[in-house]
Amino acid sequence: MWRYLFVIVMALAAHSGSSAKIKNVKANVKKDPLPTEGLLYPFESESREVRSLDGMWRFLKVAYNESMRGVEDKWFEDDLDKIQPTIAMPVPASYNDLTTDDTLRDHLGVVWYERKFFVSRDWSMDKRVWLRFGSVHYSATVWLNGIEIYQHAIGHLPFEVEVTNHLKYAAENRLQVLCNNTLTRSTIPQGEVVKLLTESGNKTIQTYTFDFFNYAGIHRSVVLYTTPKVYIQDINITTDVLDNSYTESDNANTADEHFEGLVGIIDFKISVAGFSLEEKEDFSFYDGYYLNLQLRAADEIVAQEIYKEMPFNGALKVNDPQLWWPYLMNPVFGYLYTLEIYLHSAVDKSLIDVYRMKIGIRKVQWDEKSLLINGQKVYLHGFGRHEDSDLRGKGLDFALLTRDFDLLRWIGANAYRTSHYPYSEESMQFADENGIMIIDECSSVNTDYFGAELLYNHKSALEQLIHRDRNHPSVVMWSIANEPRSSKNQSEQYFREIVRYVKTLDTTRPLTAAINVEMDKDKLAQFLDVISFNRYNAWYHNAGHLDTIALGVKIEATNWNKKYNRPVLMSEYGADTLEGLHALPEFIWSEDYQIGLFAEHFKAFDYLIKQNWFIGEFVWNFADFKTEQAYTRVGGNKKGVFTRNRQPKAAAHLLRERYYGLCQQFFDCKVPTEFLPYTIHWRYRVHRPAIDAENCDASQPKQCIDIKLQ
């Protein structure tokens, strides 16, 4: 048991550094985490190959009271099927809903995955090989050919390890992953393990306070990819938009710049790894490599520079750039350039490594009243969401991503919050391409029991998130927590330290957190750049009384602004709605009640918009999602505007008119023609729908639409 506890502590403290870096975690819990290195998304290029390990893996469930049996008995030294019978399990996917076994659905503790694969002999020739996991929830230990190669904790975030020297080339390899979904008071998010008395004796179960199902497994893709021995390791991009009269002294985080004769600035920091400096510590004297950077718009090179000295920090300038705009804020939204990075040897000018990535040029600013993109005020209207669907749980699914983003465009949303954890890297790429603004939230939800180990893990979760997503133009704000217990005295010093740390990682975006504590009790908002609040008027508060909503929202939003003089947005509001249930007059859980509740919020929002410091409204939720079993939940949380299988409820059509109306109000965007449905007006005799520019034959009156009656 002592070894089990040791491994759990190690797993919870792990981050994207090597296993050796986490051995002294107990001594370092009060310090900042070591920075993440590498983890570029695995794109193929002339110098890189990518091979997917997705598919059917072997799977073995272990009873909670035997969680470490496999480690102690060294199951990793042989095939799992030789130890116990296994079942087939798809990757990526949550394992919970894929069988009829309720003990797997509600499983607590350890499961094992196993996959065999071959690697070409060519990969052993002057290459590095990396194994990369998009995410494993919650913690993972990885073995390759019987050797432990990595440990990682904090689900929803990627990790990788070099496996060049662990692979068998031109032979079969065995990959095994121990996945542990146990949540404790020091994990992000938190949970507790308790005993429950049953007829068969005590049963150990997982409890948690967050309102979504604790899906587990290998949730995102697993890949092998190659790089050259010397390779492009990391890229950090920030962009700015200036006018031609700009000077460095003008570079302030203010909202009063005017853009005429635009210049796009792409600041970059690019690290190269894998070479020997022969103990030289001063990079400026090392000239063995150089970078050729090219920025492409379609097939045209719009900027190009060669950098011959390390560190490779610099800037590309683009005259009259096509800016990245949010959806519907500009006729051309979500515009992305391709940044091509070529690493060359300075000795013979040979090409060593190539990496390409999509980037958007845009400027984010904020002040005490506004959030601005490219100098224009932004009003965010969208959703809280979840990565959740039938069968696959939180598993990555490109078909689902395609449907979700099509629905976001259909309804006219321009933003969503990654409630309450980092979403897949692929979903971030979709957001970039579709111009959807993201409030990027870490997995700290209902944060409580504020201790040193939790603080360290919370920092690590934020560091890994920001490192992963910092280059995405869609990310316009970081959210450090959702509904923390910020009325507690310990929370003040805790969040002061969290905000201090995050501002060492990124100062180009504002910070927020979704707060549900009453303003006079909250100790977190004072540290934030934007105040976000969750409130369920006429649902959790004054259920059934729609006439309490508008006044309550106006008062609360106004009080937040008066106290802190910051921009304010409503990050959650909504009502559970059972698809197909109707009641007139409206009654809670009916589709009619959800419509009435939305309409009352819209009244408040229209008033608050006129105050010039209210910057956004987010419905909870985009789609219905699964929760733990509770008497308040009928098959899960039903606050979705869409059902779990992504079909609209009645309120979706009202919200669509609202969101396109906001778009037209703020940005004069084009409203879909179907917003003017065909109706019969009492002043008209209508025989059939009108056809534009059709000539009417008066001799056939039933084929015409009569002119307005005199």
N, C-alpha and C positions, 0 to 999 in steps of 0.2 A: 504493500500500500504506500510506503514511503516513496517508492520510485514513481508510482502513479501521481502522487502529489507534486513531486519534483517536475515531471514532464508537463503537467498542466500549467504550473507556474511559468516554466520556460516557454510553453506555447503561447500563453497569454501575453507575455512580454515581447514576443518575437515581432520583428518588423522586416522590412525588405533588405536589411543588411544580412551578412552571413551569420550562421549559427554561432560562430565564435564570438560575434559582437554582442550576444545577449547573455553570456554566462554570468555576468555581474549585474544582472538586472535589479536585484534587490538593493544593491548598493547605489544604483543609479536612478531609482524611481523618481527622485526629486529633480533630476536633471532633464534637459531637453533630449529627445530622441536623436540618434544619429541620422543624418540626412539620407534619403533614398538615393540610390545610384542606378542609372540605366532604366530598364523597363520601357523602352520605346515600343510602341505598338508594332507587332511583327508583320511588317509589309515586305513583300518580295521585291527584289531588284536584281540588277546585273550581278551583284556580289552576294546576294542573300537568297536562301531557299527557305520555304516554310512548309512544314508537313503537319497536317492535322492528326491528332490522336483521338478526335471525337468518334463516337460510335458506341458499340455495345461492350461494356466492361463486365468482368465478374465482380460479384458483390456478396459481402458477408456481414451480417448483423451480429453484434456482440451484446450480451446482457449487461446492464449497467454495473452490476456487482462483479463483473468479470472484465471490466473495460481494458485493463492492462495485461490481460492474459496473453494476448497475441504478441505483445512486446516482450514479456517475460519468457514466453516459450519460443520466441524467435520465428514467428510465422513467416517473416519476410525472407527467410532463407530458402523457402520452397514455394511451390504453387499452392494457392489457397485451397483449391479443390482437393489436394492431398491431405488437408488438415480437417476441413469440414465441407459439407456440400454448399455450393454457392448458387446464386441465381444471376440471371442476366440483368444488367442495369444500364440504361442509356446515359451517356454524357454528351452534352450538358443537360442536366435536369435535376430538380429536387427528387429525392427518392420517396417522399412521404405518401403521395397519392397514386402510385403506379401499381400497387397490388391491392388485394382485398384484405390484407392483414392489418388489423388495427394496431397491433403492436409495432409495426413498422411505421405507420402513420404517426403515431405518438412516441416514437422511439427517442430515448434519451441516452446520450453517451456516444459510444464509438461504433463506427462501421468501417469496413475495409473495402477498397476498390483495387482491382488488378487488371492490367492491360499488357498484352505481349505485342511486340512489334520488331521489325527488322530495319536496319540502317545500312545504306549502301556503303561499300568500301571507299567510294569517292569522298565521303564525308570525313574520312580520317586524314585527308591530304590537305594540309595547310589551312585548316578551318578550325573555328570554335563552334561547338554545338551547345545550344541552350534549350532548357526545358522550361516552359512558361505556362502557368495556370491563370486564367482570367479571374477566378475566385473559387474558394472552397469555404463553405460555411460550417463551423465557425473557425476551428483551428485545424491545421493539417501537419502531418509528418509524412515525408516522402522517402521511399527507398527505391533504388535502382540497382537491379541485379544483386540484391541482398545487402546493399550498403546504404545507410541512412545519409541522405544528401541535403535535406532541408527541413526546417520547421517554420511555420508561419501562423499567425493569428490575426484576427479581425477580418471577418468575412466581407464579401462585396469588393475586395481590393485584390489586385494582381500580385503575383510574386514569380520570380524566376531564379534559376540556378544554372551555372555552366556545368555540363555533363560530359564534356569532351573526353575526359579521362576515365569516365565510368561506363561508357558505352562499349558494347561488343559490335564491332563493325563486320558486316557481311555475316551476321549471326543473329540469333534471337535474343531479345532483351525482355526483361520482366520489370514492369513498373507497378509499384504498390503505394497506395495512399491510405493512411489512417485519418479519418475525418471524425472530429469530435464536436458535437453541437451544444455542449454544455455551456450555459450562461451562469455567471456568478456576479457578485457585487463589484467585481473589478473588471469585468468584460465590457465591451462597447458593442451592443447595448447590454444592459444589466439584466440579471435574472437571479433566481434562487432555486436550489434543489431541496425538496421537502419530502417527507414520508407521508403516505396515505394508507390508512388501515383498510384492508379488504378481507373478505372471507378466507382468502388464501394466505393472509399475512400482510406484512408491510410492503407497499409498492412505492418505489422512488419515482417522483415526477418532477418535471420542470415547471416552474411558475415564472411569470413575467407580467409586467403591467402594461406593456405596449399592446396596441389593438391591431395586430396583424399576426398571421401564423408564422411560427419560427421554422420556416422551411430550411432543409439542410441538404448537403450533398455537394457534388462538384457542379456548380451552377453555370459556369461559363467555359469557354473552349479551352482545351489543352493542346498545345502545339510544341513541336520541335522546330527550331529554326537555326540557321547557320549565320555566322559572320566571319569575315577574315580574321586572321590572328590579331592584326591591328585594325580597330574598328571604331566607328562613330558610336559613342556610348550614350550620350545624353544631349538633349536640346531644350533650351529654355527660350521661349519667344514672348516678347511683349510688343504691342503695336501702338502707334500714336498717329494722330492726324493733325497736321499743322498747315498754316498758310505761309506764303513765301516771305513774309516779313518776320517770321518767327526767329527768336534768339533763345539761347539757353535760359536766360533769366526769366523768360516768359513761361517756362515749363512748370506751372503750378496747377494744383488740383482745383481749378475754379471753372465756373460755367460761363465765363464771359468772352471766350475766344470766338472769333468769326472766321469761317472757312471760305476763303476765296483764293483761287489758284492753289488748290490743295496739293500737299505733299504727304504721302504715306511713309511712315517710319517703321521699320521692322528691326527692333533691337534683338540681338541674339547672343546667347552664350552656348557654345558647342564644345563638348568635351570628347576627347579621343582617348582610348585606352588600349592596352594590350602591348605597348612597346616598353622597352627598357630605357630608362633615362640615365643609366649608369651612375646612379646616385646623384644626378644633378637635380637640384631642387628649384632652380630658377628656370621656369619654362621659357622665358624670353630668349634664352641662349640656345634653345633646342630647335633646330630648323630642319629636322628630318622629314617633315610632312607639311603639306599645305592644303587649304580648302578652296574649292571653287564653288561659289554659291550662285545659283540661278533661280530667278523667280519667273514663273511662267503664268501667263493668262492664255488658256487654251494652248495653241502651238507657238505663241509669241513670247520671246524672252523680253521682259519689261525691266529687269534689273539684273546686274551681274557684277560680282566682285571676287577677287582672289585675295586670300588672307594667308600670309606666310609665316606668321609668328604665333606661338602659343602664349597665353591662352587665346582661344579663338572667340574673342568677344568683339562685336562690332555692330554695324547697322547698315541695312539696305534702304535706299530712298527710292520712292516710286512717285513720279510726277502724275498729277491728275488720276489718282487711283480709283478703281471701282471699289467702293466701300462695302463692308459687311453691314447689312441692315437687318433688323428684325422683320419677321413675317408681316407683310402688308403695310409696313411703315414706309416702304419705298417700292416702286414697281419692280426693281431688281433687288430681291432680298436673298440673304444667305449666300452671297457671292464669295467664292473661295479661289485663291491662287494656289498654285503648286510650288512649294519650295523644294528645290533639288540641291542636295549637298553631296559634293564629290570630294572624296579624300584621295590625295595623290602623294606619292613618294617624291620628295624633293631631289632624290639622288638621280632617278631615271625618268621622273615625271609619269611613271606608270599609275594607272587607276587602281586604287586599293579597295575602296568601299563606296557604296552609293546608298543614300537614304532619301526618300521622298515623303513629304507630308503636306496635307492641305492646311492652309492658314487663311484667316480672314483679317483684313485691315479695318480696325475700328477703334474708337476712343471712348472709354468709359469715364464719366465724371459724376460727382455727386456733391451736394452741398446741404444746407440745413432744410431745404425744401424739395429738392428734385434729384432724380436720377436721369442722366443724359447719355445718349448714344450719339456720337459724332456731332455733339453740340446741340442736339435736339432733345427736348424733354420726352421721356418715355412714360407711358401709362401701361402697367403690366396687367394683363387679364388672361387668366388661365386656370390651372388646376394644381392641387396636390395629387400625386399619383402613387401607384405601387407597381413594382415588377411582380405580377401575379396573374396566373391564368389556370384554367382547368388542366389537370393531369401534370403538366410540366412544372407547376408551382412557380419558382423564381428562375427556372432554367432559361437560358438564352434561346430566343426563337425569332428568326428573321421574318417569318410570316407575320408574327404578332407585332413586331416593330413596324413593319410596313403598314399594317392596318391601323395601329395607334397613331402614327404620324399623319396618315391620311385623314383620320377623324379629327385630329387637332387642326389641320388645315380647313376641313369642312366646317367646323364650328367657329373658326375665326380666332382661336386662341393664339397668343403670341409668346406664352411663357408657361413653365411649370416648375415646381419644386421637386427635387429628388427625395421626396419624403419616403422613408426616414433613414436613408443609407445611400451610398454611391451606387448609381445605376451602371449598366454595362458600358464599356468603352465604345461599343458599337452604337449604343443609343446616343452617346455624346456626339458621335460622327453624324448620325441622323439629324440631331438638333442643329449642328453647324450648317448642314446642307439645306435645311428647311427654314433657317432663320428663327428658330425657337429659342428664346432666352431662358436660361437655366439659373435657378437659385440652387446651388450645389450643396447638399447637406450631408454631413457625416453621420455615422450610425449611432450617435449619442441621443437616445430617445428616453424620455422620462428619467433623466439623470438624477441619481439620489445617492445617499451614503458616500459623501465626498471624501475620498481618501487619496493618499499619495500614489498608490498603485493604479487606481482609476485615472488619476490625473495624467500619469505617464502614458497609459494606454489611449486616453482621449487625445493627447497631443500626437501620439503616433498615428492614430486614425486620421487626424487632420493633415498631418505631414504627408502621409501616403496619398490621401485624396488630392491635395493641392499639387503635389508632384505629378500625379497622373493627369490631372485635368487643366493645368495652368495654361496650356497652349490652345485651348478651345475658345474660339471667339464667342460661342454661345453662352459661356459661363460669365454672368454679369454680377454675381454676388455669391459669397460663401455663407452658409448657415452652419453655425457651430453646434447647434443642438435643437431638439424639438421637445417642447413642454418639459423642461427641466424643473426640478423642485426648487425654483429660485427664490422662494420665500424663506428658505432655511438660512441661518446665519453663516454656515460654512460655505454657502454657495458664492458669497460675495468675493472672498479671496480666491476661491477656486476659478471663477470665471474671469476675474481680473488677470490671473496668470494665463488662462487659455487665450484671451484676446491679445495679451502681450506677445505670446509665442506666435500666434497666427500672423501678427503684423510683422514679424521677422521673416515670414515666408513669402508674403505677397501684400503689397500696398496698392496694387492697381485696381482692386475691386473692394466695394464696401462689405462690411460684416453685418450679419443679422442673426437672429435666432427666433424660432417660433415660440412665443410666450403665451401661456394660458393662466399664469398667476395674476391676481388682481394688482393693479398698478401700485397701490400704496403698500403692498407687501413685497413686490418684486425687487431683487437686488442685482439683476443682470442687465437690464436695458440701458443703464447708465454707461456701459462700455461699448455699445453698439453704434454703428453708423446709420442703420435703418431699423426702425421699430416694427416688428411683425407680431401680430397677435392673433390667436385662435379663440373663437368664441361661438358657442352654439345656442344663440338666442332662439327661443320658442322650440327648442329641442331638449337639450340637457337642462336648460334654464327656461322656466315658464313654458313647458311643453303645451302646445295647443293654442297658445296666445300669440298669433301672428302680429297683433297690433302693438306688441312690445318691442319688436325688432328694430325698426328704423330709429327710434329715439335712443335705444340702448347702444347701437353701433355708433351713432353720431357722438354721443357723450363720451364713450370710451376712447374712440379715435382722437377726439379733440383733446381729451385730458392727457393722453400720451404725448401729443405734440406740444401742448403747453408746458408740460413738465421738462421735456428734454430738447425741444426745439430741433427735432430731427424729422426726416420723412417718415411717414407711417403707411403701412399696408396691412390689409386683412388677409392673413395667410391661410385661414380655414374658416368656413361656415358651411352648413348643410343640414340635411335631414335624411334619415333612412327611408327608403322608398321601395315598396314591393311592386315589382313589375306587374302591370295589369290591374292593380287594385285602384279603384276609383271611388270617390265619395263626394257628394254634393249636398250640403256645404262640405268643404275640405276637412279631412280628418287625418291625424298623424298616421304615417306609413303609406298614405295614398299618394298616387302620382300628382293629384290635384294639390295636396298639401305641399309637396316639394316645389311646385310651380308658385304657389302663394308665398312660400318662404323666400324663394329667390326674388320675387317681385318686391317684397318689403325691404330686402337688402339693397336692391337696386335704387330704391328711393333714398336710402342713406348714402350710398356711394355717390349719387348725383349731387347731393348736397356737399359732401366732403370734397369732391373734385374741385368745386368752386373755391375751396379754401387754399388751393395751390400747394399744399404739402402732402396731400394724400396721393399715393403713387401706384396703388394696385389692389386687385381683388382676385382671390383664388378660391374657387369652389372646392370643397371636399366632398366627393372625390371624382376623379376622371371615370373610373369604372368600379363596379362592385369587386370586393376582394375577400379572401378567406381569412378568418381569425381563429383563435382557439375557441373551444366549445364554451358558450355562455348563454344564459337564458335571455339576454338582451340581443342576441344575434341569431337571425334566421338563416342558417347556412353561411354566415359570414356578415361582413359589414355591407349594407345595402345603400350607402350614401352615394353611389355612383350615378353620374349622369348617363352613363352607358352601363349595360349589364356586363356580367363577367365575360360573356362571349361577344362583347363589343357591339351590341345593338342598342339604339337610342331609346331612352325613356322619353315621356312627353316633354319633360323640362329641357331636354337637349335642344329642342327647336326654339324654345324661348331664349335659352342661353345663346344660341346661335345669332338670333336677332340682336341680343344685347351686345355681343362681342363685335359683330360687324358694325353695329351702330357706334360703338366706341371708336372703332377703327376709322369710320367715316368722320366722326367728330374731331378726332385728334390728327388724323393723317390724310383725310379726304380720299380714302381708298375706295375702290369699286365694290359695290354691294352686289351679291349674286342676284340674278334676275328672278329667281324663284321666291324671293322675299315679297314679290307682288303677286300673290296667288289669285287665280281666277275666281271672282265672286259675282253674285248677282246684286246689282244696286237697284234700289226701288225707283230710281229715275231713268232706268234703262230697261228696254225689252231686249232680252238676249236670246238669240236662236242658236248660236254656236260660237265657240271661241274665235276671237279675232286673229287674223293673220296679217302681219305687217305688210303694208303696201299692196294689199289685195284690192282689186276693183270689185265693187258690188253691183250685181245685176238687179235692178229694182223690180224686174219682172219675176224674180224668184225670192220673195221676201224671207222665206225660211232659210235661205242660204246666207243671209246678211245679218249684220248687227245694226239695229236702228239707231238713228241719231237721237241725241237727248230730246226728250219730250218738251214741247213748248208749254 
